[in-house]
Amino acid sequence: MSEEKKPVQNSSCLSGTGVTKIFGMGKEKTVAVDHVDFQFREGEIVSIVGESGSGKTTLSKMLLGLISVTEGEIYFQGKPRDMKGYHKKKEYWKGIQAIFQDPFSSFNVFYKIDQVLLDCIKMRGGARLPYEKKVEMMTEACSFVNLKFEELTNKYPFELSGGQMQRLMIARIFLLKPAILLADEPTSMIDACSRATILDMLLKLRDETNMTIIFITHDIGLAFYISDSIYIMEHGKFVESGTAEDVILNPKAAYTKRLINDVPKIHEEWDLSTV
Amino acid sequence: MGKTMLEVDHLKTKYITRFGENVFAVDGISLKIEEGKSLGIAGESGCGKSTLALSLMGYYFAPLHYQSGTIKVDGVNITGMKPDEIRKKVLGNEIAYIPQAAMNALNPTQKIISFIEDVIRAHDPGASKKEIYDLARERFEILGLPESVLKKHAVELSGGMRQRTVIAISTILSPKVLIADEPSSALDVTSQKMVIKMLRNLMEKGFIKSMIFITHELPLLYYVTDEIMVMYAGQIVEHATAKEMVFDPLHPYSKGLMGSILVPEKGARDTKLTAIPGTPPNLKNPPKGCRFADRCRYAKPACMLHPIAESRLENGRMYRCYLEEKELREVYQDE
């Protein structure tokens, strides 16, 4: 499958052909991600939807370069991704960043908040900027996510609430301005009301910086609201993909139909008998 | 009218922080549930939903303390009881509780049947093994759980199955009130649906006489409960039937909450998600007037001055807002 490589379009930010991940070998072999092809364009919001155990997190780890790809090739901005060596990896991570489900475990507990943000500026090559300029940048990033920088300085992560931390993660992304943001269930630990705030911020971020945002989620309602295109994943394979309207309003695969049917709805009848 | 199963009158409970400050997380809540009815409690994180659930059981442990008010379960006041008495007489057979991370609550070294033995023996020390097994098998069959689960350990079950097992165990004594605190929010959609179906099944078969369902997932409340209460900063801001609440919320906060629902339906992409700006007030020193006023789009200077009393509509619907029903409907119309 991986031999016939698809032509990579210019506008494509991240794409892959025949990407596979196999854990273990012999009898114990588990194919977590099974020959998936994808193409994420610049400035697009893409959702990868699937249930627990469908391989979405394994795929996201491969996209981030945290684990190796067993087979297949990932292209970053049109070129095959080169991850050999620490410096190459670090260069790649300037282009792709992630926010995770649990904001509490995403910060170094020994770093004060301003240190966290200063690190981001350093990573963007701003280590030698005058301190006033750095403060200005940090204040701007914090006000982007409706936080006050003055209240955060000299605080440790544990002194913040969950919602504040989640927003601070977005402030970090705002400072780093990567080409791709990978959001792995960023809203599954917060309530519906704060979820709307976070989604608004991500949409604003996309509009301002033309960032590609990849949402990994099991919430199909969320995926439908926010994304331009949706990939549905089952047992390590993409069973359906297309624009959000096509996939959700005209599902073709049986799995997609089941997923949509299992979500409670308001205006349509929710069929409880089919479990 | 059915028999009143749970009646709570102006319940106030507080957390005492290590600096000695009182935080009233449940601040004067009254509610009433009749036999065969279920009540949903919605609200954002930190509004006191889970504290209310703990307080309703009458079982207080530091830093949670009881302040005032009464809780009556089937006519019996449980507020004056000692913790030991509550554990023996009330928990389990009168009130059952499913905590948030229920599926992690099972001891991995015990088989499922031995949990059920523990629960039954705590209230009826003479029950024989066979009786318990037969009761458990029968109950599991009705609830659609395989009998083989009884002989397994918790680690052998999947997350969704574990959650349903916990629900079956905690309702084995057919309690009068079941308090379910986010029973499905850690599960994926299919398991969530199974849990919901099971809770409805329990109600229909009469294994539980009434239910309180706490969640922030509003579409679920619409399917599970008859009435919905919206809670904000320790108080109830609106109490209405499920249908009224979802399609016609009255209080500005409820309206904000309903505006944040995400469903995969036609037209869901066109309606903009409404986020409520700001954060809830600190309950160490709550605002004097309306607690929602500083986040409310329709707030007037008068909202900040005095505590807002509960107002009632003719059909018994309760809301807590300075504005009249007519005024509220007018401001919503103008948008």
Contacts between the chains, C-beta under 8 A, distances in Angstrom:
chain1	res1	chain2	res2	distance
A	51	B	188	4.6
A	51	B	189	7.2
A	51	B	190	6.6
A	52	B	159	7.3
A	52	B	188	5.0
A	146	B	277	7.5
A	161	B	46	7.8
A	161	B	279	7.7
A	162	B	45	7.1
A	163	B	45	7.5
A	163	B	279	7.0
A	190	B	45	6.9
A	191	B	44	4.6
A	191	B	45	5.0
A	191	B	216	3.9
A	192	B	44	7.6
A	192	B	216	5.3
A	192	B	217	6.9
A	192	B	218	6.6
A	192	B	257	6.8
A	192	B	260	4.4
A	192	B	261	6.7
A	192	B	262	7.7
A	193	B	44	4.5
A	193	B	216	7.6
A	193	B	256	6.8
A	193	B	257	6.0
A	193	B	260	5.2
A	193	B	275	7.1
A	193	B	276	5.6
A	194	B	44	6.6
A	194	B	45	7.2
A	195	B	260	6.5
A	195	B	262	7.7
A	196	B	259	7.6
A	196	B	260	4.3
A	196	B	273	4.5
A	196	B	274	6.6
A	196	B	275	3.7
A	196	B	276	7.7
A	197	B	275	4.3
A	197	B	276	7.9
A	197	B	277	7.8
A	199	B	273	6.3
A	199	B	275	7.9
A	200	B	273	6.9
A	200	B	275	5.4
A	218	B	188	5.1
A	218	B	189	6.6
A	219	B	262	7.0
A	220	B	189	7.2
A	220	B	264	4.8
A	221	B	261	7.9
A	221	B	262	3.6
A	221	B	263	4.8
A	221	B	264	4.9
A	221	B	268	7.0
A	222	B	262	5.1
A	223	B	264	7.8
A	224	B	262	7.4
A	224	B	264	4.5
A	224	B	268	5.9
A	224	B	269	6.5
A	225	B	262	5.1
A	225	B	268	6.0
A	225	B	269	6.0
A	225	B	273	6.6
A	244	B	269	6.9
A	245	B	269	7.4
A	248	B	264	4.9
A	249	B	266	6.0
A	258	B	190	7.4
A	259	B	189	6.4
A	259	B	190	7.9
A	260	B	264	5.4
A	262	B	189	4.2
A	262	B	190	5.0
A	262	B	192	7.4
A	262	B	193	4.8
A	263	B	189	5.5
A	263	B	219	7.8
A	263	B	263	6.9
A	263	B	264	5.8
A	264	B	193	7.9
A	264	B	196	7.7
A	264	B	217	7.5
A	264	B	219	3.8
A	264	B	220	5.4
A	264	B	222	7.1
A	264	B	223	5.6
A	264	B	263	7.5
A	265	B	219	6.6
A	265	B	263	5.1
A	265	B	264	7.4
A	265	B	265	5.7
A	266	B	219	5.6
A	266	B	222	6.4
A	266	B	246	6.1
A	266	B	261	6.5
A	266	B	263	5.5
A	266	B	265	7.3
A	267	B	263	7.5
A	267	B	265	5.6
A	268	B	265	5.9
A	270	B	219	7.9
A	270	B	223	5.9
A	272	B	193	7.0
A	272	B	196	7.0
A	272	B	197	5.2
A	272	B	200	7.0
A	272	B	223	7.5
A	275	B	190	7.1
A	275	B	193	5.3
A	275	B	194	5.1
A	275	B	197	5.6
